[in-house]
Amino acid sequence: MVQTIETLTSATVSLEIPLGLTPVVTAEQFATLAAKNSELRLEMTADGELIIMAPAGSETGEKNAGLTGQIYIWVLEHKALGKVFDSSAGFTLPNGAIRSPDASWVQLERWNRLDEGSRSGFAKICPDVVIELRSDSDSLSATQEKMKEYLANGAIFGLLIDPRRQAIEIYRLNTDIETIKNARSVNFSEAMPGFTLNLSGIL
């Protein structure tokens, strides 16, 4: 059974959703809902299903800061190559889904090709590099499907970090998923020249 949200223009938007119901929204409704509930992490599938996630726990937030910070430092040294985004940034993928990777990077050349309208709001682009850090509440299978979705929509390199399994999964185009246990670092050079992510304190 699916609940369709018809109007999201009132002063307060309620998110009390009965068990077993999946809200379906348009992109415009999603934008309104996200603006009125900035304390929540929201995503939308390609079919318009609304995904509501609780804010990250403190430990997960610290790990997120660590991985985004490393990319930011690398970007400062390689500004001509691309832009880094944290988990608060949403992107509208070619299939219509709106996703917010925990960390992401977009080649500057691709970003500059976007017009002003495509950059505003949830930018109409799939990042070249996406990183998802699995929290205790995240479904492994759902996160894996999200990683595959990124590749199908334009990403060239993806990393799923799973502290619960002490494992990482590396996603590349036209290549089998590579799973590594107890990794200490990940080399991103095939997408981000010279960048290696240190997993100390993250995994």
ZADO-1210 file (C-alpha; in nm, 4 decimals, padded with zeros to 6 digits):
<atoms>
<atom x="00.0000" y="00.0000" z="00.0000" code="MET" pos="1"/>
<atom x="00.1435" y="00.3373" z="-00.0996" code="VAL" pos="2"/>
<atom x="00.0575" y="00.6776" z="00.0421" code="GLN" pos="3"/>
<atom x="00.0812" y="00.9681" z="-00.2026" code="THR" pos="4"/>
<atom x="00.1584" y="01.3102" z="-00.0573" code="ILE" pos="5"/>
<atom x="-00.0498" y="01.5635" z="-00.2516" code="GLU" pos="6"/>
<atom x="00.0380" y="01.8917" z="-00.0789" code="THR" pos="7"/>
<atom x="00.3531" y="02.0011" z="00.1048" code="LEU" pos="8"/>
<atom x="00.2963" y="02.3746" z="00.1157" code="THR" pos="9"/>
<atom x="00.1590" y="02.4158" z="00.4677" code="SER" pos="10"/>
<atom x="00.3611" y="02.5831" z="00.7428" code="ALA" pos="11"/>
<atom x="00.4334" y="02.2501" z="00.9093" code="THR" pos="12"/>
<atom x="00.4895" y="01.9207" z="00.7321" code="VAL" pos="13"/>
<atom x="00.4145" y="01.6125" z="00.9391" code="SER" pos="14"/>
<atom x="00.6359" y="01.3085" z="00.8980" code="LEU" pos="15"/>
<atom x="00.4289" y="01.0725" z="01.1113" code="GLU" pos="16"/>
<atom x="00.3905" y="00.7892" z="00.8619" code="ILE" pos="17"/>
<atom x="00.1896" y="00.4757" z="00.9522" code="PRO" pos="18"/>
<atom x="00.3791" y="00.1476" z="00.9462" code="LEU" pos="19"/>
<atom x="00.3611" y="-00.0291" z="00.6126" code="GLY" pos="20"/>
<atom x="00.3060" y="00.2876" z="00.4107" code="LEU" pos="21"/>
<atom x="00.5647" y="00.4258" z="00.1708" code="THR" pos="22"/>
<atom x="00.5158" y="00.7928" z="00.0797" code="PRO" pos="23"/>
<atom x="00.5535" y="00.8773" z="-00.2883" code="VAL" pos="24"/>
<atom x="00.6531" y="01.2325" z="-00.3790" code="VAL" pos="25"/>
<atom x="00.7445" y="01.4393" z="-00.6815" code="THR" pos="26"/>
<atom x="01.0823" y="01.6124" z="-00.7065" code="ALA" pos="27"/>
<atom x="00.9136" y="01.9439" z="-00.6223" code="GLU" pos="28"/>
<atom x="00.7426" y="01.7964" z="-00.3168" code="GLN" pos="29"/>
<atom x="01.0692" y="01.6401" z="-00.2063" code="PHE" pos="30"/>
<atom x="01.2436" y="01.9797" z="-00.2236" code="ALA" pos="31"/>
<atom x="00.9682" y="02.1366" z="-00.0120" code="THR" pos="32"/>
<atom x="00.9811" y="01.8545" z="00.2418" code="LEU" pos="33"/>
<atom x="01.3606" y="01.8726" z="00.2667" code="ALA" pos="34"/>
<atom x="01.3516" y="02.2499" z="00.3176" code="ALA" pos="35"/>
<atom x="01.0972" y="02.2209" z="00.6002" code="LYS" pos="36"/>
<atom x="01.2780" y="01.9314" z="00.7722" code="ASN" pos="37"/>
<atom x="01.6450" y="02.0205" z="00.7506" code="SER" pos="38"/>
<atom x="01.7181" y="01.8172" z="01.0640" code="GLU" pos="39"/>
<atom x="01.6386" y="01.4949" z="00.8777" code="LEU" pos="40"/>
<atom x="01.8342" y="01.3102" z="00.6107" code="ARG" pos="41"/>
<atom x="01.6043" y="01.2485" z="00.3156" code="LEU" pos="42"/>
<atom x="01.6466" y="01.0711" z="-00.0157" code="GLU" pos="43"/>
<atom x="01.4113" y="00.9798" z="-00.2987" code="MET" pos="44"/>
<atom x="01.4257" y="00.6726" z="-00.5191" code="THR" pos="45"/>
<atom x="01.3863" y="00.6812" z="-00.8953" code="ALA" pos="46"/>
<atom x="01.0230" y="00.5722" z="-00.8408" code="ASP" pos="47"/>
<atom x="00.9562" y="00.8688" z="-00.6117" code="GLY" pos="48"/>
<atom x="00.9570" y="00.6721" z="-00.2861" code="GLU" pos="49"/>
<atom x="01.0643" y="00.8898" z="00.0052" code="LEU" pos="50"/>
<atom x="01.3446" y="00.7552" z="00.2237" code="ILE" pos="51"/>
<atom x="01.3615" y="00.9042" z="00.5731" code="ILE" pos="52"/>
<atom x="01.6805" y="00.8517" z="00.7733" code="MET" pos="53"/>
<atom x="01.7580" y="00.9623" z="01.1265" code="ALA" pos="54"/>
<atom x="02.0534" y="01.1982" z="01.1719" code="PRO" pos="55"/>
<atom x="02.3856" y="01.0166" z="01.1945" code="ALA" pos="56"/>
<atom x="02.5014" y="00.9119" z="01.5409" code="GLY" pos="57"/>
<atom x="02.7935" y="01.0965" z="01.6946" code="SER" pos="58"/>
<atom x="03.0524" y="00.8278" z="01.6165" code="GLU" pos="59"/>
<atom x="02.9339" y="00.7957" z="01.2573" code="THR" pos="60"/>
<atom x="02.9366" y="01.1748" z="01.2260" code="GLY" pos="61"/>
<atom x="03.2967" y="01.1857" z="01.3420" code="GLU" pos="62"/>
<atom x="03.3959" y="00.9228" z="01.0862" code="LYS" pos="63"/>
<atom x="03.2111" y="01.1124" z="00.8137" code="ASN" pos="64"/>
<atom x="03.3991" y="01.4281" z="00.9059" code="ALA" pos="65"/>
<atom x="03.7265" y="01.2380" z="00.8840" code="GLY" pos="66"/>
<atom x="03.6714" y="01.1063" z="00.5332" code="LEU" pos="67"/>
<atom x="03.5255" y="01.4311" z="00.3956" code="THR" pos="68"/>
<atom x="03.8083" y="01.6272" z="00.5568" code="GLY" pos="69"/>
<atom x="04.0727" y="01.4178" z="00.3842" code="GLN" pos="70"/>
<atom x="03.9133" y="01.4752" z="00.0459" code="ILE" pos="71"/>
<atom x="03.8787" y="01.8477" z="00.1192" code="TYR" pos="72"/>
<atom x="04.2495" y="01.8776" z="00.1973" code="ILE" pos="73"/>
<atom x="04.3331" y="01.6992" z="-00.1295" code="TRP" pos="74"/>
<atom x="04.0948" y="01.9274" z="-00.3228" code="VAL" pos="75"/>
<atom x="04.2646" y="02.2367" z="-00.1774" code="LEU" pos="76"/>
<atom x="04.5868" y="02.1144" z="-00.3371" code="GLU" pos="77"/>
<atom x="04.4175" y="02.0181" z="-00.6647" code="HIS" pos="78"/>
<atom x="04.1510" y="02.2861" z="-00.7113" code="LYS" pos="79"/>
<atom x="04.1624" y="02.2584" z="-01.0877" code="ALA" pos="80"/>
<atom x="04.0465" y="01.8968" z="-01.0746" code="LEU" pos="81"/>
<atom x="03.7114" y="01.9038" z="-00.9003" code="GLY" pos="82"/>
<atom x="03.4797" y="01.9802" z="-00.6083" code="LYS" pos="83"/>
<atom x="03.4109" y="01.7908" z="-00.2845" code="VAL" pos="84"/>
<atom x="03.0699" y="01.7590" z="-00.1179" code="PHE" pos="85"/>
<atom x="02.9683" y="01.6345" z="00.2273" code="ASP" pos="86"/>
<atom x="02.6683" y="01.4281" z="00.3346" code="SER" pos="87"/>
<atom x="02.4346" y="01.7287" z="00.3393" code="SER" pos="88"/>
<atom x="02.4568" y="01.7684" z="-00.0404" code="ALA" pos="89"/>
<atom x="02.1886" y="01.6069" z="-00.2533" code="GLY" pos="90"/>
<atom x="02.2196" y="01.5190" z="-00.6215" code="PHE" pos="91"/>
<atom x="01.9493" y="01.4466" z="-00.8773" code="THR" pos="92"/>
<atom x="02.0694" y="01.1431" z="-01.0699" code="LEU" pos="93"/>
<atom x="01.9837" y="01.0868" z="-01.4384" code="PRO" pos="94"/>
<atom x="01.7269" y="00.8242" z="-01.3355" code="ASN" pos="95"/>
<atom x="01.5418" y="01.0852" z="-01.1245" code="GLY" pos="96"/>
<atom x="01.6529" y="00.9620" z="-00.7819" code="ALA" pos="97"/>
<atom x="01.7794" y="01.2193" z="-00.5325" code="ILE" pos="98"/>
<atom x="02.0721" y="01.0830" z="-00.3333" code="ARG" pos="99"/>
<atom x="02.3062" y="01.2221" z="-00.0677" code="SER" pos="100"/>
<atom x="02.6334" y="01.0256" z="-00.0501" code="PRO" pos="101"/>
<atom x="02.8287" y="01.0572" z="00.2732" code="ASP" pos="102"/>
<atom x="03.1110" y="01.2116" z="00.0698" code="ALA" pos="103"/>
<atom x="03.1463" y="01.2765" z="-00.3022" code="SER" pos="104"/>
<atom x="03.3629" y="01.4422" z="-00.5646" code="TRP" pos="105"/>
<atom x="03.2756" y="01.5846" z="-00.9069" code="VAL" pos="106"/>
<atom x="03.5240" y="01.6589" z="-01.1838" code="GLN" pos="107"/>
<atom x="03.5485" y="02.0338" z="-01.2363" code="LEU" pos="108"/>
<atom x="03.5021" y="01.9990" z="-01.6125" code="GLU" pos="109"/>
<atom x="03.1693" y="01.8181" z="-01.5641" code="ARG" pos="110"/>
<atom x="03.0548" y="02.0627" z="-01.2954" code="TRP" pos="111"/>
<atom x="03.1341" y="02.3635" z="-01.5136" code="ASN" pos="112"/>
<atom x="02.9225" y="02.2218" z="-01.7959" code="ARG" pos="113"/>
<atom x="02.6119" y="02.2501" z="-01.5763" code="LEU" pos="114"/>
<atom x="02.4032" y="02.5628" z="-01.6219" code="ASP" pos="115"/>
<atom x="02.2958" y="02.7654" z="-01.3189" code="GLU" pos="116"/>
<atom x="01.9588" y="02.5919" z="-01.2997" code="GLY" pos="117"/>
<atom x="02.1172" y="02.2472" z="-01.2984" code="SER" pos="118"/>
<atom x="02.3565" y="02.3440" z="-01.0176" code="ARG" pos="119"/>
<atom x="02.0928" y="02.4922" z="-00.7866" code="SER" pos="120"/>
<atom x="01.9020" y="02.2855" z="-00.5356" code="GLY" pos="121"/>
<atom x="01.9864" y="01.9175" z="-00.5779" code="PHE" pos="122"/>
<atom x="02.2373" y="01.9452" z="-00.8628" code="ALA" pos="123"/>
<atom x="02.1414" y="01.7450" z="-01.1697" code="LYS" pos="124"/>
<atom x="02.4529" y="01.5318" z="-01.1856" code="ILE" pos="125"/>
<atom x="02.5872" y="01.2059" z="-01.0485" code="CYS" pos="126"/>
<atom x="02.9225" y="01.2551" z="-00.8728" code="PRO" pos="127"/>
<atom x="03.2251" y="01.0872" z="-01.0262" code="ASP" pos="128"/>
<atom x="03.3298" y="00.9492" z="-00.6878" code="VAL" pos="129"/>
<atom x="03.0893" y="00.8463" z="-00.4120" code="VAL" pos="130"/>
<atom x="03.1533" y="00.7180" z="-00.0604" code="ILE" pos="131"/>
<atom x="02.8936" y="00.5635" z="00.1681" code="GLU" pos="132"/>
<atom x="02.9725" y="00.4915" z="00.5333" code="LEU" pos="133"/>
<atom x="02.7335" y="00.2275" z="00.6646" code="ARG" pos="134"/>
<atom x="02.5844" y="00.3147" z="01.0032" code="SER" pos="135"/>
<atom x="02.4270" y="00.0676" z="01.2459" code="ASP" pos="136"/>
<atom x="02.0802" y="00.1441" z="01.1102" code="SER" pos="137"/>
<atom x="02.1700" y="00.1086" z="00.7419" code="ASP" pos="138"/>
<atom x="02.0687" y="-00.2030" z="00.5535" code="SER" pos="139"/>
<atom x="02.3717" y="-00.3586" z="00.3852" code="LEU" pos="140"/>
<atom x="02.1763" y="-00.4799" z="00.0823" code="SER" pos="141"/>
<atom x="02.0067" y="-00.1410" z="00.0347" code="ALA" pos="142"/>
<atom x="02.3407" y="00.0398" z="00.0577" code="THR" pos="143"/>
<atom x="02.4951" y="-00.2013" z="-00.1927" code="GLN" pos="144"/>
<atom x="02.2075" y="-00.1381" z="-00.4339" code="GLU" pos="145"/>
<atom x="02.2617" y="00.2358" z="-00.3920" code="LYS" pos="146"/>
<atom x="02.6300" y="00.1934" z="-00.4838" code="MET" pos="147"/>
<atom x="02.5295" y="00.0053" z="-00.7999" code="LYS" pos="148"/>
<atom x="02.2805" y="00.2825" z="-00.8790" code="GLU" pos="149"/>
<atom x="02.5575" y="00.5427" z="-00.8622" code="TYR" pos="150"/>
<atom x="02.7653" y="00.3478" z="-01.1165" code="LEU" pos="151"/>
<atom x="02.4648" y="00.3021" z="-01.3442" code="ALA" pos="152"/>
<atom x="02.4098" y="00.6794" z="-01.3402" code="ASN" pos="153"/>
<atom x="02.7595" y="00.8067" z="-01.4113" code="GLY" pos="154"/>
<atom x="02.9914" y="00.7448" z="-01.1156" code="ALA" pos="155"/>
<atom x="03.3297" y="00.5965" z="-01.2024" code="ILE" pos="156"/>
<atom x="03.4471" y="00.4976" z="-00.8531" code="PHE" pos="157"/>
<atom x="03.2536" y="00.4090" z="-00.5401" code="GLY" pos="158"/>
<atom x="03.3531" y="00.3053" z="-00.1897" code="LEU" pos="159"/>
<atom x="03.1276" y="00.1414" z="00.0681" code="LEU" pos="160"/>
<atom x="03.2807" y="00.1457" z="00.4152" code="ILE" pos="161"/>
<atom x="03.1261" y="-00.1048" z="00.6561" code="ASP" pos="162"/>
<atom x="03.2667" y="-00.0802" z="01.0107" code="PRO" pos="163"/>
<atom x="03.0302" y="-00.3546" z="01.1288" code="ARG" pos="164"/>
<atom x="03.2045" y="-00.6083" z="00.9035" code="ARG" pos="165"/>
<atom x="03.5430" y="-00.4331" z="00.9214" code="GLN" pos="166"/>
<atom x="03.5316" y="-00.4358" z="00.5428" code="ALA" pos="167"/>
<atom x="03.5246" y="-00.2067" z="00.2439" code="ILE" pos="168"/>
<atom x="03.3712" y="-00.2664" z="-00.0972" code="GLU" pos="169"/>
<atom x="03.5171" y="-00.0926" z="-00.4026" code="ILE" pos="170"/>
<atom x="03.2877" y="-00.0318" z="-00.6983" code="TYR" pos="171"/>
<atom x="03.4278" y="00.0343" z="-01.0461" code="ARG" pos="172"/>
<atom x="03.2733" y="00.0411" z="-01.3923" code="LEU" pos="173"/>
<atom x="03.2547" y="-00.2953" z="-01.5692" code="ASN" pos="174"/>
<atom x="03.4477" y="-00.4634" z="-01.2874" code="THR" pos="175"/>
<atom x="03.3469" y="-00.7060" z="-01.0142" code="ASP" pos="176"/>
<atom x="03.3020" y="-00.5545" z="-00.6692" code="ILE" pos="177"/>
<atom x="03.6238" y="-00.5820" z="-00.4680" code="GLU" pos="178"/>
<atom x="03.5810" y="-00.6605" z="-00.0977" code="THR" pos="179"/>
<atom x="03.8740" y="-00.6038" z="00.1380" code="ILE" pos="180"/>
<atom x="03.8762" y="-00.6907" z="00.5067" code="LYS" pos="181"/>
<atom x="04.0605" y="-00.4744" z="00.7607" code="ASN" pos="182"/>
<atom x="04.1885" y="-00.2310" z="00.4982" code="ALA" pos="183"/>
<atom x="04.4057" y="00.0534" z="00.6226" code="ARG" pos="184"/>
<atom x="04.3826" y="00.2767" z="00.3163" code="SER" pos="185"/>
<atom x="04.2221" y="00.3002" z="-00.0278" code="VAL" pos="186"/>
<atom x="04.3905" y="00.4365" z="-00.3393" code="ASN" pos="187"/>
<atom x="04.1582" y="00.6583" z="-00.5459" code="PHE" pos="188"/>
<atom x="04.4159" y="00.7474" z="-00.8118" code="SER" pos="189"/>
<atom x="04.2165" y="00.5984" z="-01.0991" code="GLU" pos="190"/>
<atom x="03.9553" y="00.8704" z="-01.0399" code="ALA" pos="191"/>
<atom x="04.1336" y="01.1284" z="-00.8207" code="MET" pos="192"/>
<atom x="04.5040" y="01.1390" z="-00.9152" code="PRO" pos="193"/>
<atom x="04.7338" y="01.1018" z="-00.6154" code="GLY" pos="194"/>
<atom x="04.4613" y="01.0655" z="-00.3523" code="PHE" pos="195"/>
<atom x="04.4724" y="00.7885" z="-00.0931" code="THR" pos="196"/>
<atom x="04.2095" y="00.7712" z="00.1803" code="LEU" pos="197"/>
<atom x="04.3468" y="00.6801" z="00.5227" code="ASN" pos="198"/>
<atom x="04.0925" y="00.4563" z="00.6975" code="LEU" pos="199"/>
<atom x="04.2456" y="00.4894" z="01.0448" code="SER" pos="200"/>
<atom x="03.9661" y="00.5940" z="01.2796" code="GLY" pos="201"/>
<atom x="03.7026" y="00.5339" z="01.0104" code="ILE" pos="202"/>
<atom x="03.7004" y="00.1562" z="00.9714" code="LEU" pos="203"/>
</atoms>
